[in-house]
Every structure is written in structure tokens, then in C-alpha cells.
Amino acid sequence: MKIRLFLKLSKLFLQSLFFFQAEYEKRYFAELYQPLVATSPPPFAMHGEMQRMCLQVKDVLPLVPTEVIYRDLREYIDCSFF
């Protein structure tokens, strides 16, 4: 009974390991072959703190354009001061 359970858990573990490896490879190659596109800077200059926050969000959400992150951060900060 214990051996069957161990074998079943081992099989599930290996399946999940292969899934995560495949997911990693998919993301890696998508990032590797992502076309380099020059994006225009935001229409207004970024301040140091705003730029730091923008880069933190960009690390978590790499596919979101920087202009969109900056705009959303500006809206949030403008609302938080009132």
C-alpha cells in the first residue's frame, strides 16, 4: 500500500516537474526571440521614484508597455494624494 502511494506521488511529482520545465522553456524562448522594438519615452519626464516603481512593475509584468505602467502609476499617485 505504501509503495503504491509512493509510486503514485513520484509519478505526480515528475509530471509536475516536466510541466514546469516546459513552461520555463516556453517563456525563455518567447523572451529570447521577442523582437526588439524601440518604444517612445513617456511624454513627460519620469521622476526617480516613479521610474523605480515603474521598473518594479515591469519586472513582474514584462509584456505590459512602460507607457501604460507609467500612466497607471500616475493615476494612482494622483488619486492617493486627495
C-alpha positions, 0 to 999 in steps of 0.5 A: 500500500505504501509503495503504491502511494509512493509510486503514485506521488513520484509519478505526480511529482515528475509530471509536475516537474516536466510541466514546469520545465516546459513552461520555463522553456516556453517563456525563455524562448518567447523572451529570447526571440521577442523582437526588439522594438524601440518604444517612445519615452513617456511624454513627460519626464519620469521622476526617480521614484516613479521610474523605480516603481515603474521598473518594479512593475515591469519586472513582474509584468514584462509584456505590459508597455512602460507607457501604460505602467507609467500612466497607471502609476500616475493615476494612482499617485494622483488619486492617493494624494486627495 
